[in-house]
Amino acid sequence: MMTVIAANYKSVGALRGTIDDVLRRTVWRAFGIGLLAGTAYAVWRAVEANRGSSDAVWETQPFPFPPQPRLADQPSNAAPAWVEPADGACPTSHPVKGKLNSGIYHPPDGRSYARTRADRCYRDAAAAEADGLRATKR
C-alpha cells in the first residue's frame, strides 16, 4: 500500500518528465527556427552581392524619408527643393516656410508667415506640395 507522500512523489516525477520533454522540444524548435533564419539570411546576402551593379545612385533624404534612387548620369538639381532654416528664418532663395508636424506650408504673402518658425524652407509652393505639404487655409 502506498502512502500519501509516495503517491505525491510519483505524480511530481511524472509531471517533471513532462515538463522536461516540453522544454527539450521548445529548445530544439527554437534552434531549428534560428538555423532556418540564418540560412535564409545567408542566401539573401549572396543574392544581393551577385545582383550586379546598376546605374542608380542613392541620394540621401532628411530623417523621416528613405533614400531615393537617382540615375548616375542625371545631374542633381542645381538648387535643392528645400533647405534647412537658420533659426526659423528662411533665406531669400527659398522663401516658402514649411511645418512638418502640421503638414502645412506658408507662402511669403500669407497671413501668419511672419510668426511661423519653419522646419524647412522651399523654393516655391510647388516644391512644398511635392514634399507632401498643403497650403494654409487663411
N, C-alpha and C positions, 0 to 999 in steps of 0.2 A: 504494500500500500504506500502511495506517495504522500509525502507531507505537503503542506501548502507552500513551503519555501522551495522544495524541489520542483513543484509544478510551475511556480513563477519563474524559476531559473530556466527551465526548459522553454517556456514561452518567450523569455527575453533572448535566449540563444537563437531561437528560430527567427525572431524579429531582427536580431543583429545580422544574421546571414542574409536576410532580405535587403537590409539597408546597405550592406557591403556590396551586394550584387548590383543594386541600383546605382551606387556611387561608381563602381567599376565601369558600368555601361555608360554612364554620363561622361566620365573622363575619356573613354575611348571615342565616344561620339564627338566630343569637343576636339580631340586630337585629329580625328578624321576630317572634320569641317575645316580646321586650321590648315591641314595638309592640302585639302582641295583648294582653299582660298589662295594659299601660297603658290600652288601650281598655276592657277588661273592668272595670278598677277605676273608670274614669270613669262607666261605665254603672251600676255598683253604687252609687256615691255619688249619682248622680242619682235612682235609685230610692229609696234611703234618705231623701233630702231631701224627696221628694214623697210619702212613705208616709202622712203625716198624723199628727196627734197622737192619743194615746190617754190614757186616764185613769190609766195605770200610772206610778208614780214608782219610780225605782231606789233601793233602800236599800242603803247600803254594808255590807259584811261584813268580818270580820277577814281578814288576808292570804291564807291558803290557799283561801278560799272566794270565789266570784264574787258580784257584786251580785245581789240578789234583787228581783223586781218586787213592788210593793205598790200597791193602788188608792189614789188620792189622797184619796178621801172616807173611807177607813177610817183611824181613828186608830191610831198605833202603840201597842204595849203600854205601859202606864204604867211598869212596872218591866221592864227588859230581862231576857231569859232568862239572860244571863251578864254578868259584869263582869270587868275586869282585877284581879288581886290586888295588894295592896300588900306587897311583899317576901315573896311566897309565902303570906301570910295572907289569909284571906277575911273579908269583912265579915259581920255577923250577918244581914243581909238575904239574903245568898247564901252559905249555909254549905257547900254541896257542892263539894269540890275536884276539878277535872278535870285530868288529864295528857294532853296531846295526842299526845305521842310514843308512849305505850303504848296510848292509846285506852281508858283506864280512869278511872272516877270513884270518889271516896272519900266516902261519907256520913259525917256527924259522929260516928256511933256505930261507925264502922269501926275495925278493929284498927290499921292504920297511918296513921290520919288525922292524928295529931299530928306525925309526922315527914315528911309529904308536903308538898312545895313546889308549890303549884298553878300551872298555866298559865292556868286560867280558874276563876272561881267561879260556880256555878249556883244558881238559886233553889231547885230541888228535883231529885230524881233523874229525874223525867220530862223536865225541860228538858235534862239531861245526855244522856239516852238519845235525845232528839230531835236532839241535835247529833252523834250517832253514837258516843257512848261507851258502854261496858258497865260493869256493877258489878264491884267486886272479888270475887274468889272466896273471900277469907278475911274 
